[in-house]
């Protein structure tokens, strides 16, 4: 058996791992690399496997850096099944349709801008590609073994990763020339005791190889309670000074976490009287899917819902719909809070809100998670005195705070706990550490070296290993 790392190897985004035996080829995830436009285009347009020869995709969850290049895979010839949980399928459809619209709009804009200087720009994929791809999805329940094909030479099951609604750890068993090989893929592993989400499951049967995320393998997150206290203090200070708070937030996951926290503060009477807006049509649609799958959320959410019919909505909160309503927010003279996509500030409505807020020291920009290199979010996190927005330079006068208490990625402590608990029940022979910048992966390797038979490996892009 061979594993080839085709994405998220030595970097955080673009999850894609190819598993090959003499008879089968499976992809674990097929995500988009997310970063600056030119680099993203270069990395995403070429797939380093033959899509026509891929038998199936096992999808861990619906974040675009894990599912976002599936329509490209389809466009280039893939016609096998895509296995995932039911809520991942529902969320992925929303995310991929939105991504396709952005691809097509960007292609039209760039083709017009470069007319006469460059051949027409083609989108990576279209809305029609997404519709056709979705016909290949086969939802699977948690904790049930499923087969790929009619024979039992390949089987898998999903257990909870605790990272996002529907997110799954994949346990994969494959026959390889008479030997049974066992692979575990964490996808993005979640944290323990996080609001909304259940805790990640441990693995009880060991594995020949585990492919684990290591995004925060060198960090410990502050508690979500600490984050909530800081958030509340920022809102109070903003209400007192007449400023506004801009919260760049991914439409999937982070937006729902924030509104749930604010709802709890509203219920407890702590929330200052600020108008709060969710300015993300995609985030609004995703929130509705969270409402449709509340049975997958944690016990605390179930308790809140007994007294509060909709924990994603409260009196001060407005979900913004039209572009006109979004633009009108920046004409307001009172204090307010806006939660808008995207989380790394590279596109979407949040960029317009940042343009209008960045020069006023009364305002606060709250970054709620990892910011990839070279993104606007990273520039803000580094508090550069001058940043570029829409190719124009702006002085950064607003306050910038980065809060990691809501990160849904396991930190070093959670990852160490997961390896320790899982290997109480069976050995991990090899460990491959992915979805991470190299220093974090190397730090995690040192933390877990006693829980793996061989020294943990940080694979390079397109590097292959025999199992």
VMD Tcl script that draws the C-alpha trace (Angstrom):
set ca {
  {0.00 0.00 0.00}
  {1.19 3.49 -0.86}
  {0.15 6.87 0.60}
  {0.92 10.02 -1.41}
  {0.37 13.44 0.12}
  {-1.12 15.75 -2.51}
  {-2.12 18.64 -0.28}
  {-1.88 20.03 3.27}
  {1.67 18.63 3.44}
  {3.92 21.22 5.05}
  {1.06 23.73 4.92}
  {-2.38 24.11 6.46}
  {-4.87 24.08 3.57}
  {-5.67 21.88 0.56}
  {-6.19 18.52 2.30}
  {-5.77 15.64 -0.17}
  {-4.18 12.23 0.38}
  {-4.10 9.37 -2.13}
  {-4.24 5.76 -0.87}
  {-3.24 3.10 -3.44}
  {-3.11 -0.68 -3.52}
  {-2.66 -2.90 -6.55}
  {-6.46 -2.83 -7.05}
  {-7.82 0.38 -5.52}
  {-7.18 4.13 -5.45}
  {-8.96 6.23 -2.84}
  {-8.72 9.92 -1.99}
  {-9.00 11.15 1.56}
  {-10.46 14.64 1.01}
  {-10.02 16.85 -2.04}
  {-9.68 20.38 -0.69}
  {-8.85 23.78 -2.03}
  {-5.56 25.43 -1.26}
  {-6.52 28.80 0.22}
  {-4.22 31.80 0.01}
  {-3.22 34.56 -2.41}
  {-5.09 34.38 -5.71}
  {-2.22 33.51 -8.08}
  {-0.69 30.83 -5.85}
  {-4.12 29.34 -5.12}
  {-4.95 29.14 -8.81}
  {-1.67 27.42 -9.62}
  {-2.05 24.82 -6.88}
  {-5.75 24.12 -7.40}
  {-6.02 23.82 -11.17}
  {-3.71 20.79 -11.51}
  {-4.60 17.55 -9.73}
  {-1.62 15.26 -9.23}
  {-3.65 12.10 -9.58}
  {-5.69 10.81 -12.50}
  {-9.32 11.59 -11.53}
  {-10.61 8.90 -13.88}
  {-8.66 6.27 -11.94}
  {-9.86 7.29 -8.45}
  {-12.35 4.69 -7.18}
  {-13.88 6.77 -4.38}
  {-13.42 9.79 -2.13}
  {-13.79 9.63 1.64}
  {-14.63 13.16 2.79}
  {-13.90 14.17 6.38}
  {-15.98 17.37 6.53}
  {-17.36 20.32 4.60}
  {-14.75 23.06 5.04}
  {-13.52 24.15 1.61}
  {-9.91 23.27 2.34}
  {-11.15 19.67 2.58}
  {-13.97 19.46 0.01}
  {-13.52 22.54 -2.19}
  {-11.73 20.93 -5.15}
  {-14.13 18.01 -5.55}
  {-15.95 19.71 -8.44}
  {-12.60 20.10 -10.21}
  {-12.00 16.37 -9.68}
  {-15.41 15.71 -11.27}
  {-14.72 18.14 -14.13}
  {-11.53 16.21 -14.97}
  {-13.22 12.81 -15.05}
  {-13.91 11.43 -11.57}
  {-17.17 9.44 -11.44}
  {-16.85 7.35 -8.28}
  {-18.82 7.76 -5.05}
  {-18.10 10.45 -2.46}
  {-18.70 9.02 1.02}
  {-19.34 11.32 3.99}
  {-21.84 11.88 6.78}
  {-25.30 13.23 5.96}
  {-24.75 16.67 7.49}
  {-21.39 16.95 5.71}
  {-23.18 16.27 2.42}
  {-25.76 19.00 3.12}
  {-23.13 21.53 4.16}
  {-20.78 20.66 1.30}
  {-23.47 21.37 -1.26}
  {-23.92 24.91 0.09}
  {-20.20 25.53 0.31}
  {-19.42 24.18 -3.17}
  {-22.23 26.07 -4.89}
  {-21.01 29.29 -3.29}
  {-17.41 28.52 -4.28}
  {-18.47 27.80 -7.87}
  {-20.29 31.13 -8.13}
  {-17.17 32.91 -6.87}
  {-15.00 30.97 -9.35}
  {-17.24 32.00 -12.24}
  {-17.50 35.64 -11.13}
  {-13.72 35.88 -10.68}
  {-13.12 34.33 -14.10}
  {-15.48 36.82 -15.79}
  {-13.90 39.77 -13.97}
  {-10.31 38.76 -14.74}
  {-11.10 37.92 -18.36}
  {-12.60 41.37 -18.82}
  {-9.72 43.08 -17.02}
  {-7.05 41.21 -19.02}
  {-8.82 41.30 -22.38}
  {-6.25 41.48 -25.16}
  {-3.38 40.72 -22.78}
  {-4.24 37.17 -21.74}
  {-6.39 34.27 -22.97}
  {-9.83 34.11 -21.33}
  {-9.71 32.89 -17.73}
  {-11.65 29.70 -17.07}
  {-13.14 28.94 -13.64}
  {-11.80 25.90 -11.83}
  {-15.36 24.59 -12.00}
  {-18.95 25.75 -12.48}
  {-22.26 25.53 -10.68}
  {-23.27 22.78 -13.12}
  {-20.17 20.77 -12.13}
  {-21.30 20.99 -8.50}
  {-24.83 19.83 -9.31}
  {-23.45 16.82 -11.20}
  {-20.91 16.06 -8.46}
  {-23.60 16.03 -5.76}
  {-25.28 13.10 -7.53}
  {-22.21 11.04 -6.56}
  {-22.51 11.69 -2.82}
  {-23.44 8.72 -0.64}
  {-24.18 9.74 2.97}
  {-23.20 7.28 5.71}
  {-24.15 7.17 9.40}
  {-21.56 7.47 12.14}
  {-20.11 4.27 13.67}
  {-21.24 1.88 10.93}
  {-18.86 -0.08 8.70}
  {-19.47 0.47 4.97}
  {-17.90 -1.16 1.90}
  {-16.45 0.36 -1.26}
  {-17.69 -1.80 -4.12}
  {-19.36 -5.19 -3.86}
  {-16.50 -7.07 -2.26}
  {-15.29 -6.47 1.26}
  {-11.73 -5.70 0.13}
  {-12.23 -2.07 1.22}
  {-14.33 -1.02 4.18}
  {-14.52 2.12 6.29}
  {-16.45 3.77 9.06}
  {-16.85 7.32 10.29}
  {-16.58 8.34 13.95}
  {-16.94 11.84 15.34}
  {-14.02 14.22 14.91}
  {-15.69 16.94 17.01}
  {-14.43 19.71 14.70}
  {-17.59 20.75 12.85}
  {-21.15 19.60 12.34}
  {-20.79 16.25 10.55}
  {-16.99 16.09 10.78}
  {-15.58 12.57 10.87}
  {-12.51 10.54 11.67}
  {-12.13 7.87 8.97}
  {-11.12 4.32 9.83}
  {-10.14 2.55 6.60}
  {-9.31 -1.13 6.07}
  {-8.00 -2.40 2.70}
  {-6.77 -5.72 1.36}
  {-3.30 -5.36 -0.15}
  {-1.99 -8.52 -1.83}
  {-3.30 -10.77 0.89}
  {-2.58 -8.44 3.81}
  {-5.16 -6.36 5.64}
  {-3.95 -2.78 6.11}
  {-5.58 -0.32 8.47}
  {-5.38 3.49 8.05}
  {-6.85 6.15 10.34}
  {-7.37 9.69 9.07}
  {-8.32 12.29 11.67}
  {-9.44 14.93 9.17}
  {-9.51 18.03 11.34}
  {-9.63 16.87 14.95}
  {-11.72 18.95 17.33}
  {-11.29 20.08 20.91}
  {-12.75 18.68 24.07}
  {-15.46 20.55 25.99}
  {-16.19 23.00 23.19}
  {-19.62 24.65 22.99}
  {-21.91 23.23 20.28}
  {-19.65 20.32 19.33}
  {-19.34 16.82 20.73}
  {-15.91 15.63 21.83}
  {-13.79 13.69 19.31}
  {-13.99 9.91 19.47}
  {-10.87 7.91 20.23}
  {-9.73 4.95 18.12}
  {-9.87 1.52 19.76}
  {-8.26 -0.82 17.22}
  {-4.87 0.71 16.39}
  {-3.62 1.24 12.83}
  {-0.73 0.56 10.49}
  {-0.70 4.31 9.85}
  {-2.49 7.35 11.23}
  {-2.70 10.57 9.21}
  {-3.26 13.33 11.73}
  {-3.76 17.04 11.51}
  {-1.21 19.11 13.45}
  {-2.40 22.68 12.89}
  {-1.86 23.73 16.50}
  {0.65 21.06 17.46}
  {2.86 23.69 19.11}
  {0.19 25.78 20.86}
  {-2.33 25.64 23.68}
  {-5.61 27.47 23.12}
  {-7.04 29.73 25.77}
  {-10.32 28.46 27.11}
  {-13.53 29.48 25.38}
  {-14.61 31.04 28.69}
  {-11.60 33.39 28.57}
  {-12.46 34.27 24.98}
  {-16.04 35.04 25.94}
  {-14.85 37.37 28.70}
  {-12.58 39.26 26.27}
  {-15.36 39.46 23.68}
  {-17.77 40.88 26.25}
  {-15.20 43.47 27.36}
  {-14.57 44.55 23.75}
  {-18.29 44.98 23.15}
  {-18.69 47.09 26.29}
  {-15.73 49.30 25.40}
  {-17.01 49.74 21.86}
  {-20.47 50.72 23.07}
  {-18.87 53.31 25.37}
  {-16.57 54.85 22.73}
  {-18.96 54.88 19.77}
  {-16.90 52.54 17.61}
  {-17.75 49.39 15.74}
  {-16.50 45.81 15.96}
  {-15.66 43.89 12.78}
  {-15.48 40.11 13.19}
  {-14.22 38.28 10.09}
  {-15.67 34.79 10.41}
  {-15.95 31.74 8.21}
  {-19.55 31.19 7.16}
  {-19.31 27.55 8.19}
  {-18.64 26.83 11.84}
  {-17.19 30.04 13.23}
  {-20.25 32.21 12.53}
  {-22.50 29.72 14.33}
  {-20.12 29.51 17.30}
  {-20.07 33.28 17.71}
  {-23.83 33.77 17.44}
  {-24.36 30.92 19.92}
  {-21.99 32.60 22.43}
  {-23.69 35.96 21.96}
  {-27.10 34.34 22.35}
  {-26.02 32.87 25.70}
  {-24.78 36.29 26.83}
  {-28.10 37.80 25.75}
  {-29.99 35.17 27.73}
  {-27.89 35.87 30.82}
  {-28.39 39.65 30.55}
  {-24.68 40.41 30.06}
  {-24.75 41.60 26.45}
  {-24.44 45.40 26.05}
  {-27.20 47.00 23.92}
  {-25.34 46.98 20.59}
  {-26.98 46.10 17.28}
  {-25.32 42.94 15.93}
  {-25.42 41.91 12.27}
  {-24.50 38.66 10.54}
  {-23.60 39.92 7.07}
  {-23.10 36.65 5.21}
  {-25.82 35.12 3.04}
  {-23.89 31.85 3.04}
  {-23.51 32.01 6.82}
  {-27.26 32.47 7.14}
  {-27.95 29.41 4.98}
  {-25.40 27.35 6.90}
  {-27.01 28.37 10.20}
  {-30.30 26.96 8.95}
  {-28.58 23.63 8.31}
  {-27.25 23.69 11.89}
  {-30.87 24.11 12.98}
  {-31.80 21.10 10.84}
  {-29.13 18.88 12.47}
  {-29.29 19.93 16.13}
  {-29.40 16.26 17.15}
  {-25.65 16.09 16.36}
  {-24.76 18.99 18.66}
  {-23.59 18.56 22.24}
  {-25.53 18.02 25.46}
  {-25.15 21.65 26.60}
  {-26.77 22.85 23.38}
  {-29.62 20.39 23.93}
  {-30.13 21.87 27.43}
  {-30.12 25.45 26.12}
  {-32.63 24.52 23.45}
  {-35.11 23.31 26.07}
  {-35.60 26.93 27.19}
  {-34.59 28.73 23.97}
  {-36.18 27.53 20.75}
  {-33.46 29.08 18.55}
  {-30.01 29.44 20.17}
  {-28.71 31.08 16.96}
  {-31.00 34.12 17.21}
  {-31.86 36.80 19.76}
  {-33.36 40.27 19.99}
  {-30.26 42.31 19.08}
  {-29.23 40.09 16.18}
  {-30.12 40.71 12.53}
  {-29.23 38.45 9.62}
  {-28.44 40.76 6.68}
  {-29.66 39.65 3.29}
  {-29.15 41.99 0.35}
  {-26.03 43.76 -0.83}
  {-27.89 47.06 -0.35}
  {-28.47 46.28 3.34}
  {-24.81 45.35 3.68}
  {-23.66 48.65 2.16}
  {-26.00 50.60 4.42}
  {-24.21 49.27 7.50}
  {-21.18 51.38 6.63}
  {-23.33 54.52 6.59}
  {-24.35 54.04 10.23}
  {-23.05 56.50 12.81}
  {-23.87 54.46 15.91}
  {-21.89 51.63 17.47}
  {-22.54 48.15 16.12}
  {-21.02 44.72 15.56}
  {-20.80 42.98 12.19}
  {-19.88 39.33 11.69}
  {-19.01 38.76 8.03}
  {-17.20 36.32 5.75}
  {-14.45 35.49 5.03}
  {-12.41 34.42 8.02}
  {-9.01 35.31 6.49}
  {-10.34 38.58 5.02}
  {-9.43 37.66 1.45}
  {-12.87 38.16 -0.10}
  {-16.52 38.63 0.71}
  {-18.41 41.42 2.41}
  {-16.01 41.67 5.35}
  {-13.39 43.29 3.11}
  {-15.72 46.25 2.48}
  {-16.40 46.58 6.22}
  {-12.67 46.53 6.95}
  {-12.05 49.25 4.36}
  {-14.51 51.53 6.15}
  {-13.37 50.67 9.69}
  {-9.61 50.30 9.49}
  {-8.72 53.97 9.83}
  {-10.69 54.74 13.03}
  {-8.98 54.01 16.39}
  {-12.39 53.64 18.06}
  {-12.99 50.47 16.04}
  {-11.84 46.94 16.82}
  {-11.10 44.10 14.42}
  {-11.52 40.71 16.11}
  {-9.71 37.87 14.33}
  {-11.09 34.51 15.42}
  {-8.56 31.93 14.29}
  {-5.68 30.94 12.05}
  {-4.65 33.46 9.37}
  {-2.71 31.96 6.45}
  {0.53 33.60 5.27}
  {0.17 36.50 2.81}
  {-3.56 36.96 3.45}
  {-5.09 40.26 4.54}
  {-5.99 38.53 7.79}
  {-2.31 37.73 8.44}
  {-1.34 41.34 7.70}
  {-3.90 42.52 10.25}
  {-2.79 39.91 12.78}
  {0.79 41.16 12.38}
  {-0.52 44.72 12.87}
  {1.28 46.09 9.87}
  {0.99 49.90 9.85}
  {-0.07 49.91 6.18}
  {-2.26 47.24 4.56}
  {-3.61 46.90 1.04}
  {-7.34 46.54 0.48}
  {-8.69 46.48 -3.10}
  {-5.18 47.46 -4.29}
  {-5.21 50.64 -2.24}
  {-3.11 51.35 0.85}
  {-4.79 52.08 4.18}
  {-3.31 53.04 7.54}
  {-4.19 50.56 10.25}
  {-5.56 52.73 13.06}
  {-8.21 50.34 14.40}
  {-7.35 47.99 17.24}
  {-6.71 44.37 16.26}
  {-7.21 41.45 18.62}
  {-6.69 37.80 17.75}
  {-8.77 35.40 19.83}
  {-8.07 31.68 19.52}
  {-10.50 30.53 22.21}
  {-13.07 29.56 19.58}
  {-10.70 27.55 17.41}
  {-12.33 24.22 16.60}
  {-8.93 22.59 15.97}
  {-7.38 20.43 18.65}
  {-4.40 22.11 20.27}
  {-1.22 20.39 21.45}
  {-2.90 19.16 24.63}
  {-5.93 17.77 22.82}
  {-3.79 16.05 20.19}
  {-1.54 14.47 22.81}
  {-4.64 13.31 24.74}
  {-6.14 11.76 21.60}
  {-2.97 9.83 20.76}
  {-2.52 8.67 24.36}
  {-6.12 7.51 24.75}
  {-6.29 5.85 21.33}
  {-3.04 3.91 21.77}
  {-4.22 2.48 25.08}
  {-6.39 0.21 22.93}
  {-4.06 -0.57 20.00}
  {-0.74 0.52 18.50}
  {-0.20 3.13 15.82}
  {2.75 1.87 13.78}
  {3.34 5.07 11.77}
  {2.09 8.64 12.13}
  {2.03 11.22 9.33}
  {1.48 14.80 10.51}
  {-0.27 17.06 8.01}
  {-2.47 20.16 7.75}
  {0.16 22.23 9.52}
  {3.06 24.56 9.08}
  {6.30 22.57 9.59}
  {7.21 23.92 13.03}
  {3.85 22.92 14.53}
  {4.04 19.43 12.98}
  {7.56 18.89 14.25}
  {6.54 20.00 17.75}
  {3.62 17.56 17.75}
  {5.92 14.79 16.54}
  {8.02 15.25 19.66}
  {4.91 15.23 21.87}
  {3.56 11.93 20.53}
  {6.74 9.99 19.77}
  {6.08 7.62 22.71}
  {2.62 6.82 21.29}
  {3.82 5.66 17.86}
  {6.05 2.69 17.07}
  {8.18 4.67 14.61}
  {9.33 8.29 14.60}
  {6.47 10.54 13.39}
  {6.84 11.79 9.82}
  {6.11 15.26 8.45}
  {5.56 14.51 4.75}
  {6.43 16.90 1.96}
  {4.08 17.84 -0.87}
  {3.69 14.92 -3.34}
  {5.88 12.64 -1.20}
  {4.93 8.94 -1.14}
  {5.36 6.25 1.50}
  {4.92 2.46 1.48}
  {2.88 0.97 4.32}
}
mol new
graphics top color blue
foreach p $ca { graphics top sphere $p radius 0.5 }
foreach p [lrange $ca 0 end-1] q [lrange $ca 1 end] { graphics top cylinder $p $q radius 0.2 }
display resetview
